[in-house]
Amino acid sequence: MADSKYFYGLGRRKSATARARLYAKGKGELTINGKPGLDYFDGNKTMLAELTDPLAL
């Protein structure tokens, strides 16, 4: 996906930085620090839903 077009967002607070890329023709996958979203949140679907609900159309 290196050559795909995407929308980029950046957020900072104190010393923390968050970057997000939304690919126009993506597969709907969520990756956090190289892990699938559900694995990152240890299977907690409520936390995953809080993150993904604002992105749903």
CHARMM internal coordinates of N, CA and C (Angstrom, degrees):
IC EDIT
DIST 1 N 1 CA 1.4384
DIST 1 CA 1 C 1.5184
ANGL 1 N 1 CA 1 C 112.08
DIST 1 C 2 N 1.2807
ANGL 1 CA 1 C 2 N 118.09
DIHE 1 N 1 CA 1 C 2 N 9.97
DIST 2 N 2 CA 1.4524
ANGL 1 C 2 N 2 CA 121.34
DIHE 1 CA 1 C 2 N 2 CA -176.73
DIST 2 CA 2 C 1.5194
ANGL 2 N 2 CA 2 C 112.29
DIHE 1 C 2 N 2 CA 2 C -61.95
DIST 2 C 3 N 1.3323
ANGL 2 CA 2 C 3 N 118.41
DIHE 2 N 2 CA 2 C 3 N -28.99
DIST 3 N 3 CA 1.4559
ANGL 2 C 3 N 3 CA 120.32
DIHE 2 CA 2 C 3 N 3 CA -178.05
DIST 3 CA 3 C 1.5283
ANGL 3 N 3 CA 3 C 112.68
DIHE 2 C 3 N 3 CA 3 C -98.24
DIST 3 C 4 N 1.3359
ANGL 3 CA 3 C 4 N 119.11
DIHE 3 N 3 CA 3 C 4 N 1.56
DIST 4 N 4 CA 1.4598
ANGL 3 C 4 N 4 CA 122.74
DIHE 3 CA 3 C 4 N 4 CA 179.76
DIST 4 CA 4 C 1.5225
ANGL 4 N 4 CA 4 C 110.46
DIHE 3 C 4 N 4 CA 4 C -76.53
DIST 4 C 5 N 1.3374
ANGL 4 CA 4 C 5 N 116.01
DIHE 4 N 4 CA 4 C 5 N 152.33
DIST 5 N 5 CA 1.4586
ANGL 4 C 5 N 5 CA 120.36
DIHE 4 CA 4 C 5 N 5 CA 176.85
DIST 5 CA 5 C 1.5186
ANGL 5 N 5 CA 5 C 109.02
DIHE 4 C 5 N 5 CA 5 C -82.76
DIST 5 C 6 N 1.3341
ANGL 5 CA 5 C 6 N 115.60
DIHE 5 N 5 CA 5 C 6 N 144.29
DIST 6 N 6 CA 1.4545
ANGL 5 C 6 N 6 CA 120.34
DIHE 5 CA 5 C 6 N 6 CA 179.98
DIST 6 CA 6 C 1.5175
ANGL 6 N 6 CA 6 C 109.90
DIHE 5 C 6 N 6 CA 6 C -149.25
DIST 6 C 7 N 1.3353
ANGL 6 CA 6 C 7 N 115.24
DIHE 6 N 6 CA 6 C 7 N 162.36
DIST 7 N 7 CA 1.4534
ANGL 6 C 7 N 7 CA 122.91
DIHE 6 CA 6 C 7 N 7 CA 173.93
DIST 7 CA 7 C 1.5185
ANGL 7 N 7 CA 7 C 106.87
DIHE 6 C 7 N 7 CA 7 C -99.62
DIST 7 C 8 N 1.3228
ANGL 7 CA 7 C 8 N 116.29
DIHE 7 N 7 CA 7 C 8 N 137.34
DIST 8 N 8 CA 1.4562
ANGL 7 C 8 N 8 CA 121.68
DIHE 7 CA 7 C 8 N 8 CA -172.98
DIST 8 CA 8 C 1.5225
ANGL 8 N 8 CA 8 C 109.65
DIHE 7 C 8 N 8 CA 8 C -117.28
DIST 8 C 9 N 1.3248
ANGL 8 CA 8 C 9 N 116.98
DIHE 8 N 8 CA 8 C 9 N 136.60
DIST 9 N 9 CA 1.4554
ANGL 8 C 9 N 9 CA 121.96
DIHE 8 CA 8 C 9 N 9 CA 176.04
DIST 9 CA 9 C 1.5165
ANGL 9 N 9 CA 9 C 110.11
DIHE 8 C 9 N 9 CA 9 C -131.53
DIST 9 C 10 N 1.3239
ANGL 9 CA 9 C 10 N 116.11
DIHE 9 N 9 CA 9 C 10 N 148.27
DIST 10 N 10 CA 1.4589
ANGL 9 C 10 N 10 CA 121.66
DIHE 9 CA 9 C 10 N 10 CA -178.28
DIST 10 CA 10 C 1.5189
ANGL 10 N 10 CA 10 C 108.43
DIHE 9 C 10 N 10 CA 10 C -136.69
DIST 10 C 11 N 1.3189
ANGL 10 CA 10 C 11 N 116.54
DIHE 10 N 10 CA 10 C 11 N 133.66
DIST 11 N 11 CA 1.4569
ANGL 10 C 11 N 11 CA 121.40
DIHE 10 CA 10 C 11 N 11 CA 176.69
DIST 11 CA 11 C 1.5156
ANGL 11 N 11 CA 11 C 109.78
DIHE 10 C 11 N 11 CA 11 C -133.70
DIST 11 C 12 N 1.3379
ANGL 11 CA 11 C 12 N 115.58
DIHE 11 N 11 CA 11 C 12 N 141.80
DIST 12 N 12 CA 1.4630
ANGL 11 C 12 N 12 CA 120.00
DIHE 11 CA 11 C 12 N 12 CA -179.89
DIST 12 CA 12 C 1.5200
ANGL 12 N 12 CA 12 C 109.69
DIHE 11 C 12 N 12 CA 12 C -134.94
DIST 12 C 13 N 1.3190
ANGL 12 CA 12 C 13 N 114.83
DIHE 12 N 12 CA 12 C 13 N 145.25
DIST 13 N 13 CA 1.4572
ANGL 12 C 13 N 13 CA 121.62
DIHE 12 CA 12 C 13 N 13 CA 173.57
DIST 13 CA 13 C 1.5176
ANGL 13 N 13 CA 13 C 107.19
DIHE 12 C 13 N 13 CA 13 C -151.98
DIST 13 C 14 N 1.3100
ANGL 13 CA 13 C 14 N 115.62
DIHE 13 N 13 CA 13 C 14 N 123.20
DIST 14 N 14 CA 1.4631
ANGL 13 C 14 N 14 CA 122.62
DIHE 13 CA 13 C 14 N 14 CA -175.47
DIST 14 CA 14 C 1.5315
ANGL 14 N 14 CA 14 C 108.56
DIHE 13 C 14 N 14 CA 14 C 52.76
DIST 14 C 15 N 1.3286
ANGL 14 CA 14 C 15 N 118.50
DIHE 14 N 14 CA 14 C 15 N -115.94
DIST 15 N 15 CA 1.4689
ANGL 14 C 15 N 15 CA 119.27
DIHE 14 CA 14 C 15 N 15 CA -178.99
DIST 15 CA 15 C 1.5264
ANGL 15 N 15 CA 15 C 112.34
DIHE 14 C 15 N 15 CA 15 C -103.26
DIST 15 C 16 N 1.3342
ANGL 15 CA 15 C 16 N 117.66
DIHE 15 N 15 CA 15 C 16 N 1.85
DIST 16 N 16 CA 1.4707
ANGL 15 C 16 N 16 CA 121.32
DIHE 15 CA 15 C 16 N 16 CA -178.87
DIST 16 CA 16 C 1.5276
ANGL 16 N 16 CA 16 C 110.70
DIHE 15 C 16 N 16 CA 16 C -89.42
DIST 16 C 17 N 1.3170
ANGL 16 CA 16 C 17 N 115.83
DIHE 16 N 16 CA 16 C 17 N 146.25
DIST 17 N 17 CA 1.4596
ANGL 16 C 17 N 17 CA 122.23
DIHE 16 CA 16 C 17 N 17 CA 177.03
DIST 17 CA 17 C 1.5183
ANGL 17 N 17 CA 17 C 108.95
DIHE 16 C 17 N 17 CA 17 C -133.65
DIST 17 C 18 N 1.3259
ANGL 17 CA 17 C 18 N 115.95
DIHE 17 N 17 CA 17 C 18 N 134.67
DIST 18 N 18 CA 1.4665
ANGL 17 C 18 N 18 CA 121.42
DIHE 17 CA 17 C 18 N 18 CA 176.31
DIST 18 CA 18 C 1.5211
ANGL 18 N 18 CA 18 C 107.95
DIHE 17 C 18 N 18 CA 18 C -123.16
DIST 18 C 19 N 1.3275
ANGL 18 CA 18 C 19 N 116.20
DIHE 18 N 18 CA 18 C 19 N 133.03
DIST 19 N 19 CA 1.4625
ANGL 18 C 19 N 19 CA 121.58
DIHE 18 CA 18 C 19 N 19 CA 177.32
DIST 19 CA 19 C 1.5190
ANGL 19 N 19 CA 19 C 108.24
DIHE 18 C 19 N 19 CA 19 C -122.76
DIST 19 C 20 N 1.3177
ANGL 19 CA 19 C 20 N 115.54
DIHE 19 N 19 CA 19 C 20 N 142.04
DIST 20 N 20 CA 1.4662
ANGL 19 C 20 N 20 CA 120.19
DIHE 19 CA 19 C 20 N 20 CA 179.74
DIST 20 CA 20 C 1.5177
ANGL 20 N 20 CA 20 C 108.93
DIHE 19 C 20 N 20 CA 20 C -134.85
DIST 20 C 21 N 1.3253
ANGL 20 CA 20 C 21 N 115.67
DIHE 20 N 20 CA 20 C 21 N 140.79
DIST 21 N 21 CA 1.4657
ANGL 20 C 21 N 21 CA 122.36
DIHE 20 CA 20 C 21 N 21 CA 174.37
DIST 21 CA 21 C 1.5191
ANGL 21 N 21 CA 21 C 108.08
DIHE 20 C 21 N 21 CA 21 C -125.42
DIST 21 C 22 N 1.3061
ANGL 21 CA 21 C 22 N 116.72
DIHE 21 N 21 CA 21 C 22 N 126.70
DIST 22 N 22 CA 1.4611
ANGL 21 C 22 N 22 CA 122.25
DIHE 21 CA 21 C 22 N 22 CA 175.99
DIST 22 CA 22 C 1.5179
ANGL 22 N 22 CA 22 C 107.14
DIHE 21 C 22 N 22 CA 22 C -112.84
DIST 22 C 23 N 1.3264
ANGL 22 CA 22 C 23 N 115.97
DIHE 22 N 22 CA 22 C 23 N 112.40
DIST 23 N 23 CA 1.4554
ANGL 22 C 23 N 23 CA 121.41
DIHE 22 CA 22 C 23 N 23 CA -178.27
DIST 23 CA 23 C 1.5175
ANGL 23 N 23 CA 23 C 110.18
DIHE 22 C 23 N 23 CA 23 C -84.02
DIST 23 C 24 N 1.3296
ANGL 23 CA 23 C 24 N 116.39
DIHE 23 N 23 CA 23 C 24 N 135.23
DIST 24 N 24 CA 1.4644
ANGL 23 C 24 N 24 CA 121.48
DIHE 23 CA 23 C 24 N 24 CA -179.17
DIST 24 CA 24 C 1.5226
ANGL 24 N 24 CA 24 C 111.43
DIHE 23 C 24 N 24 CA 24 C -64.12
DIST 24 C 25 N 1.3034
ANGL 24 CA 24 C 25 N 117.95
DIHE 24 N 24 CA 24 C 25 N -38.22
DIST 25 N 25 CA 1.4617
ANGL 24 C 25 N 25 CA 121.79
DIHE 24 CA 24 C 25 N 25 CA -179.19
DIST 25 CA 25 C 1.5208
ANGL 25 N 25 CA 25 C 110.33
DIHE 24 C 25 N 25 CA 25 C -117.43
DIST 25 C 26 N 1.3169
ANGL 25 CA 25 C 26 N 115.72
DIHE 25 N 25 CA 25 C 26 N 48.98
DIST 26 N 26 CA 1.4599
ANGL 25 C 26 N 26 CA 120.65
DIHE 25 CA 25 C 26 N 26 CA -179.28
DIST 26 CA 26 C 1.5126
ANGL 26 N 26 CA 26 C 112.20
DIHE 25 C 26 N 26 CA 26 C -82.83
DIST 26 C 27 N 1.3222
ANGL 26 CA 26 C 27 N 114.30
DIHE 26 N 26 CA 26 C 27 N -179.71
DIST 27 N 27 CA 1.4620
ANGL 26 C 27 N 27 CA 121.45
DIHE 26 CA 26 C 27 N 27 CA -178.19
DIST 27 CA 27 C 1.5272
ANGL 27 N 27 CA 27 C 111.73
DIHE 26 C 27 N 27 CA 27 C -100.78
DIST 27 C 28 N 1.3209
ANGL 27 CA 27 C 28 N 117.62
DIHE 27 N 27 CA 27 C 28 N 1.74
DIST 28 N 28 CA 1.4588
ANGL 27 C 28 N 28 CA 120.59
DIHE 27 CA 27 C 28 N 28 CA -178.12
DIST 28 CA 28 C 1.5099
ANGL 28 N 28 CA 28 C 113.43
DIHE 27 C 28 N 28 CA 28 C 81.75
DIST 28 C 29 N 1.3146
ANGL 28 CA 28 C 29 N 117.69
DIHE 28 N 28 CA 28 C 29 N 16.44
DIST 29 N 29 CA 1.4597
ANGL 28 C 29 N 29 CA 122.00
DIHE 28 CA 28 C 29 N 29 CA -179.19
DIST 29 CA 29 C 1.5230
ANGL 29 N 29 CA 29 C 110.08
DIHE 28 C 29 N 29 CA 29 C -87.09
DIST 29 C 30 N 1.3191
ANGL 29 CA 29 C 30 N 116.03
DIHE 29 N 29 CA 29 C 30 N 147.10
DIST 30 N 30 CA 1.4530
ANGL 29 C 30 N 30 CA 122.82
DIHE 29 CA 29 C 30 N 30 CA 177.44
DIST 30 CA 30 C 1.5220
ANGL 30 N 30 CA 30 C 107.85
DIHE 29 C 30 N 30 CA 30 C -116.57
DIST 30 C 31 N 1.3286
ANGL 30 CA 30 C 31 N 116.92
DIHE 30 N 30 CA 30 C 31 N 123.34
DIST 31 N 31 CA 1.4595
ANGL 30 C 31 N 31 CA 122.15
DIHE 30 CA 30 C 31 N 31 CA 179.82
DIST 31 CA 31 C 1.5224
ANGL 31 N 31 CA 31 C 108.71
DIHE 30 C 31 N 31 CA 31 C -123.49
DIST 31 C 32 N 1.3283
ANGL 31 CA 31 C 32 N 116.52
DIHE 31 N 31 CA 31 C 32 N 128.72
DIST 32 N 32 CA 1.4594
ANGL 31 C 32 N 32 CA 122.11
DIHE 31 CA 31 C 32 N 32 CA 178.81
DIST 32 CA 32 C 1.5177
ANGL 32 N 32 CA 32 C 107.48
DIHE 31 C 32 N 32 CA 32 C -125.45
DIST 32 C 33 N 1.3174
ANGL 32 CA 32 C 33 N 116.80
DIHE 32 N 32 CA 32 C 33 N 119.61
DIST 33 N 33 CA 1.4685
ANGL 32 C 33 N 33 CA 122.56
DIHE 32 CA 32 C 33 N 33 CA -178.53
DIST 33 CA 33 C 1.5242
ANGL 33 N 33 CA 33 C 111.80
DIHE 32 C 33 N 33 CA 33 C 51.43
DIST 33 C 34 N 1.3197
ANGL 33 CA 33 C 34 N 116.96
DIHE 33 N 33 CA 33 C 34 N 39.25
DIST 34 N 34 CA 1.4569
ANGL 33 C 34 N 34 CA 121.91
DIHE 33 CA 33 C 34 N 34 CA 176.62
DIST 34 CA 34 C 1.5206
ANGL 34 N 34 CA 34 C 115.43
DIHE 33 C 34 N 34 CA 34 C 81.83
DIST 34 C 35 N 1.3368
ANGL 34 CA 34 C 35 N 117.65
DIHE 34 N 34 CA 34 C 35 N 1.53
DIST 35 N 35 CA 1.4673
ANGL 34 C 35 N 35 CA 121.49
DIHE 34 CA 34 C 35 N 35 CA -179.80
DIST 35 CA 35 C 1.5284
ANGL 35 N 35 CA 35 C 109.35
DIHE 34 C 35 N 35 CA 35 C -112.30
DIST 35 C 36 N 1.3341
ANGL 35 CA 35 C 36 N 117.16
DIHE 35 N 35 CA 35 C 36 N 149.55
DIST 36 N 36 CA 1.4711
ANGL 35 C 36 N 36 CA 119.11
DIHE 35 CA 35 C 36 N 36 CA 171.95
DIST 36 CA 36 C 1.5355
ANGL 36 N 36 CA 36 C 109.70
DIHE 35 C 36 N 36 CA 36 C -60.39
DIST 36 C 37 N 1.3313
ANGL 36 CA 36 C 37 N 116.80
DIHE 36 N 36 CA 36 C 37 N 147.04
DIST 37 N 37 CA 1.4630
ANGL 36 C 37 N 37 CA 121.20
DIHE 36 CA 36 C 37 N 37 CA -175.49
DIST 37 CA 37 C 1.5136
ANGL 37 N 37 CA 37 C 114.57
DIHE 36 C 37 N 37 CA 37 C -53.12
DIST 37 C 38 N 1.3283
ANGL 37 CA 37 C 38 N 117.82
DIHE 37 N 37 CA 37 C 38 N -44.02
DIST 38 N 38 CA 1.4657
ANGL 37 C 38 N 38 CA 120.90
DIHE 37 CA 37 C 38 N 38 CA -178.05
DIST 38 CA 38 C 1.5299
ANGL 38 N 38 CA 38 C 111.39
DIHE 37 C 38 N 38 CA 38 C -66.78
DIST 38 C 39 N 1.3257
ANGL 38 CA 38 C 39 N 117.62
DIHE 38 N 38 CA 38 C 39 N -35.38
DIST 39 N 39 CA 1.4687
ANGL 38 C 39 N 39 CA 120.79
DIHE 38 CA 38 C 39 N 39 CA 176.47
DIST 39 CA 39 C 1.5260
ANGL 39 N 39 CA 39 C 110.95
DIHE 38 C 39 N 39 CA 39 C -69.58
DIST 39 C 40 N 1.3285
ANGL 39 CA 39 C 40 N 116.79
DIHE 39 N 39 CA 39 C 40 N -38.76
DIST 40 N 40 CA 1.4642
ANGL 39 C 40 N 40 CA 120.72
DIHE 39 CA 39 C 40 N 40 CA -179.36
DIST 40 CA 40 C 1.5289
ANGL 40 N 40 CA 40 C 110.74
DIHE 39 C 40 N 40 CA 40 C -61.44
DIST 40 C 41 N 1.3337
ANGL 40 CA 40 C 41 N 116.68
DIHE 40 N 40 CA 40 C 41 N -40.30
DIST 41 N 41 CA 1.4627
ANGL 40 C 41 N 41 CA 121.08
DIHE 40 CA 40 C 41 N 41 CA 179.79
DIST 41 CA 41 C 1.5226
ANGL 41 N 41 CA 41 C 112.48
DIHE 40 C 41 N 41 CA 41 C -91.26
DIST 41 C 42 N 1.3129
ANGL 41 CA 41 C 42 N 118.41
DIHE 41 N 41 CA 41 C 42 N 17.50
DIST 42 N 42 CA 1.4719
ANGL 41 C 42 N 42 CA 124.44
DIHE 41 CA 41 C 42 N 42 CA 177.60
DIST 42 CA 42 C 1.5284
ANGL 42 N 42 CA 42 C 112.48
DIHE 41 C 42 N 42 CA 42 C 52.82
DIST 42 C 43 N 1.3204
ANGL 42 CA 42 C 43 N 116.72
DIHE 42 N 42 CA 42 C 43 N 40.48
DIST 43 N 43 CA 1.4578
ANGL 42 C 43 N 43 CA 121.34
DIHE 42 CA 42 C 43 N 43 CA 176.37
DIST 43 CA 43 C 1.5185
ANGL 43 N 43 CA 43 C 114.75
DIHE 42 C 43 N 43 CA 43 C 79.52
DIST 43 C 44 N 1.3321
ANGL 43 CA 43 C 44 N 118.22
DIHE 43 N 43 CA 43 C 44 N 6.56
DIST 44 N 44 CA 1.4632
ANGL 43 C 44 N 44 CA 121.87
DIHE 43 CA 43 C 44 N 44 CA -179.74
DIST 44 CA 44 C 1.5291
ANGL 44 N 44 CA 44 C 109.17
DIHE 43 C 44 N 44 CA 44 C -78.79
DIST 44 C 45 N 1.3225
ANGL 44 CA 44 C 45 N 116.34
DIHE 44 N 44 CA 44 C 45 N 97.76
DIST 45 N 45 CA 1.4662
ANGL 44 C 45 N 45 CA 121.31
DIHE 44 CA 44 C 45 N 45 CA -176.02
DIST 45 CA 45 C 1.5249
ANGL 45 N 45 CA 45 C 112.44
DIHE 44 C 45 N 45 CA 45 C -69.78
DIST 45 C 46 N 1.3280
ANGL 45 CA 45 C 46 N 117.79
DIHE 45 N 45 CA 45 C 46 N -24.83
DIST 46 N 46 CA 1.4635
ANGL 45 C 46 N 46 CA 120.71
DIHE 45 CA 45 C 46 N 46 CA 178.13
DIST 46 CA 46 C 1.5247
ANGL 46 N 46 CA 46 C 110.42
DIHE 45 C 46 N 46 CA 46 C -66.44
DIST 46 C 47 N 1.3228
ANGL 46 CA 46 C 47 N 117.04
DIHE 46 N 46 CA 46 C 47 N -45.21
DIST 47 N 47 CA 1.4670
ANGL 46 C 47 N 47 CA 120.83
DIHE 46 CA 46 C 47 N 47 CA 178.19
DIST 47 CA 47 C 1.5235
ANGL 47 N 47 CA 47 C 111.03
DIHE 46 C 47 N 47 CA 47 C -63.98
DIST 47 C 48 N 1.3139
ANGL 47 CA 47 C 48 N 116.14
DIHE 47 N 47 CA 47 C 48 N -40.99
DIST 48 N 48 CA 1.4578
ANGL 47 C 48 N 48 CA 120.44
DIHE 47 CA 47 C 48 N 48 CA 179.03
DIST 48 CA 48 C 1.5272
ANGL 48 N 48 CA 48 C 110.43
DIHE 47 C 48 N 48 CA 48 C -64.24
DIST 48 C 49 N 1.3248
ANGL 48 CA 48 C 49 N 117.81
DIHE 48 N 48 CA 48 C 49 N -39.60
DIST 49 N 49 CA 1.4645
ANGL 48 C 49 N 49 CA 121.79
DIHE 48 CA 48 C 49 N 49 CA 179.01
DIST 49 CA 49 C 1.5263
ANGL 49 N 49 CA 49 C 111.00
DIHE 48 C 49 N 49 CA 49 C -65.32
DIST 49 C 50 N 1.3334
ANGL 49 CA 49 C 50 N 118.09
DIHE 49 N 49 CA 49 C 50 N -38.65
DIST 50 N 50 CA 1.4633
ANGL 49 C 50 N 50 CA 121.13
DIHE 49 CA 49 C 50 N 50 CA 177.93
DIST 50 CA 50 C 1.5178
ANGL 50 N 50 CA 50 C 111.39
DIHE 49 C 50 N 50 CA 50 C -61.91
DIST 50 C 51 N 1.3005
ANGL 50 CA 50 C 51 N 116.74
DIHE 50 N 50 CA 50 C 51 N -32.31
DIST 51 N 51 CA 1.4563
ANGL 50 C 51 N 51 CA 121.41
DIHE 50 CA 50 C 51 N 51 CA 179.59
DIST 51 CA 51 C 1.5229
ANGL 51 N 51 CA 51 C 112.08
DIHE 50 C 51 N 51 CA 51 C -79.50
DIST 51 C 52 N 1.3169
ANGL 51 CA 51 C 52 N 117.70
DIHE 51 N 51 CA 51 C 52 N -39.83
DIST 52 N 52 CA 1.4641
ANGL 51 C 52 N 52 CA 120.93
DIHE 51 CA 51 C 52 N 52 CA -172.96
DIST 52 CA 52 C 1.5279
ANGL 52 N 52 CA 52 C 114.34
DIHE 51 C 52 N 52 CA 52 C -91.35
DIST 52 C 53 N 1.3282
ANGL 52 CA 52 C 53 N 119.55
DIHE 52 N 52 CA 52 C 53 N -21.96
DIST 53 N 53 CA 1.4689
ANGL 52 C 53 N 53 CA 121.09
DIHE 52 CA 52 C 53 N 53 CA -177.87
DIST 53 CA 53 C 1.5315
ANGL 53 N 53 CA 53 C 113.63
DIHE 52 C 53 N 53 CA 53 C -57.35
DIST 53 C 54 N 1.3271
ANGL 53 CA 53 C 54 N 120.42
DIHE 53 N 53 CA 53 C 54 N -42.19
DIST 54 N 54 CA 1.4695
ANGL 53 C 54 N 54 CA 118.67
DIHE 53 CA 53 C 54 N 54 CA 178.20
DIST 54 CA 54 C 1.5336
ANGL 54 N 54 CA 54 C 113.46
DIHE 53 C 54 N 54 CA 54 C -65.00
DIST 54 C 55 N 1.3153
ANGL 54 CA 54 C 55 N 118.26
DIHE 54 N 54 CA 54 C 55 N -18.20
DIST 55 N 55 CA 1.4627
ANGL 54 C 55 N 55 CA 121.35
DIHE 54 CA 54 C 55 N 55 CA -179.05
DIST 55 CA 55 C 1.5244
ANGL 55 N 55 CA 55 C 112.63
DIHE 54 C 55 N 55 CA 55 C -89.45
DIST 55 C 56 N 1.3300
ANGL 55 CA 55 C 56 N 117.63
DIHE 55 N 55 CA 55 C 56 N -12.53
DIST 56 N 56 CA 1.4684
ANGL 55 C 56 N 56 CA 121.48
DIHE 55 CA 55 C 56 N 56 CA -177.02
DIST 56 CA 56 C 1.5265
ANGL 56 N 56 CA 56 C 110.24
DIHE 55 C 56 N 56 CA 56 C -73.49
DIST 56 C 57 N 1.3202
ANGL 56 CA 56 C 57 N 115.22
DIHE 56 N 56 CA 56 C 57 N 142.49
DIST 57 N 57 CA 1.4698
ANGL 56 C 57 N 57 CA 120.40
DIHE 56 CA 56 C 57 N 57 CA 177.67
DIST 57 CA 57 C 1.4992
ANGL 57 N 57 CA 57 C 111.10
DIHE 56 C 57 N 57 CA 57 C -97.52
END
COOR INIT
IC SEED 1 N 1 CA 1 C
IC BUILD
